[in-house]
């Protein structure tokens, strides 16, 4: 049976490790040493590496891991990924036979120009596009692209588990409550996330149902979010892309 384990890297990154039997694959290994230490400690053999986008805190450990063992390296077509062997895009499939796992690739540009997500086994590995109660900054794309990418992810089933790249949840919830202050589900989520962090546990994975109920960047058509965007801008807007752009700018300054 597949188990998904978070390995901490840097200050707040997660390297997601998929393991079954004596084999493991990793998603977004920004550093090599947490992976190497875990594989050695658990007696696991690395069989694949998956990258969502080219930022160093997600791919910086790939070259060293491949030096240790030559394995397939999956990543977005159109971005420079170290040691990439399998360039991917929308509707491609990633098969990891040692784990009896298969994932579908989704193009989700915005944070970077060719960012991808991996979806399968009821799980979504979405890098820095969708965060728990937040989303990534728009570095290489447009607000319209980012909202379209988030909407594509939001269309997946409610029970889908969301494995994103960083432990940003409490800070994201603080902002979300400024945007959507009367959301009781959001208030309950903050309490639960605070308990998890106090116990030294990750707040992830979340679920897409949870994100749709509480994440302001997935709620740009909701009256409360529109009203908050209007107050921030001091102008009247209603279309979702403009609302998204406004609250993303607000979050950048928050």
SULGI-V319250 format. One record per residue. RES is the residue in one small letter. OMEGA is omega in whole degrees, -180 to 180 (* if undefined). D_LAST is the distance of its C-alpha to the last C-alpha in whole Angstrom. Layout:
res: (RES/RES)
omega: (OMEGA/OMEGA)
d_last: (D_LAST/D_LAST)
This chain:
res: (x/x/x/x/x/x/x/x/x/x/x/x/x/x/x/x/x/x/x/x/x/x/x/x/x/x/x/x/x/x/x/x/x/x/x/x/x/x/x/x/x/x/x/x/x/x/x/x/x/x/x/x/x/x/x/x/x/x/x/x/x/x/x/x/x/x/x/x/x/x/x/x/x/x/x/x/x/x/x/x/x/x/x/x/x/x/x/x/x/x/x/x/x/x/x/x/x/x/x/x/x/x/x/x/x/x/x/x/x/x/x/x/x/x/x/x/x/x/x/x/x/x/x/x/x/x/x/x/x/x/x/x/x/x/x/x/x/x/x/x/x/x/x/x/x/x/x/x/x/x/x/x/x/x/x/x/x/x/x/x/x/x/x/x/x/x/x/x/x/x/x/x/x/x/x/x/x/x/x/x/x/x/x/x/x/x/x/x/x/x/x/x/x/x/x/x/x/x/x/x/x/x/x/x/x/x/x/x/x/x/x/x/x/x/x/x/x/x/x/x/x/x/x/x/x/x/x/x/x/x/x/x/x/x/x/x/x/x/x/x/x/x/x/x/x/x/x/x/x/x/x/x/x/x)
omega: (-178/175/180/-172/176/171/-179/177/-179/-178/-172/177/168/167/-178/-177/180/-177/174/-176/-177/-175/179/170/-180/178/175/178/179/175/179/-168/177/179/-179/179/-178/179/-180/-177/-176/-179/-177/176/178/-178/180/174/178/178/179/-179/-164/-176/-173/-179/175/-176/-172/-179/-173/-176/-179/179/179/174/180/-179/178/179/175/176/-179/179/-174/170/178/172/-178/-179/-179/173/-179/177/-176/177/-171/173/-175/175/171/180/173/177/177/-171/-179/180/-174/-175/175/180/174/-178/176/173/-180/-179/179/175/168/-170/-176/179/176/170/178/-176/177/179/179/-175/179/175/-166/172/-176/176/176/172/171/179/179/175/-180/174/179/-176/-171/180/180/176/179/177/-177/178/177/179/178/179/177/179/-178/-180/178/-175/-179/-173/-179/179/-175/178/-179/-167/-172/173/-179/-163/-176/177/178/179/178/177/-178/-180/174/-179/-169/-166/-176/-178/-176/177/178/178/179/179/179/180/-179/-180/179/178/180/-178/178/178/-180/-177/176/173/-176/0/165/173/179/175/177/-179/-179/-178/-169/-173/-175/-178/173/-172/-174/175/-179/-178/-178/-180/177/-179/178/177/178/179/179/-176/-171/-178/-180/174/178/-177/-172/-179/179/177/178/-178/-179/-177/175/177/177/179/179/-176/-170/*)
d_last: (42/38/36/32/31/28/28/26/25/23/20/19/21/23/27/28/32/35/38/41/44/45/42/38/36/32/29/27/29/26/29/33/33/32/34/37/37/36/39/41/41/41/44/42/43/40/41/38/35/32/29/26/25/26/23/25/23/25/28/29/31/33/36/37/37/39/41/42/43/43/41/40/37/35/32/31/33/32/30/31/32/34/37/36/39/38/36/35/34/33/36/37/38/38/41/41/44/44/42/43/40/39/35/35/32/30/28/25/24/20/18/22/25/27/25/27/27/30/31/34/36/33/30/28/26/23/22/18/19/18/16/17/15/13/14/14/13/15/17/21/21/20/18/21/22/19/20/23/23/21/23/26/25/24/28/29/31/29/30/29/27/24/24/21/20/18/17/14/15/13/10/10/12/10/7/11/12/10/11/14/15/19/19/22/22/18/19/22/20/17/21/22/20/20/23/24/21/23/26/25/25/23/21/23/24/23/25/24/25/23/20/22/21/18/16/14/15/18/18/18/21/21/21/18/16/17/17/14/13/16/15/11/14/17/19/21/20/22/22/20/20/18/16/15/14/12/10/10/9/6/5/6/4/0)
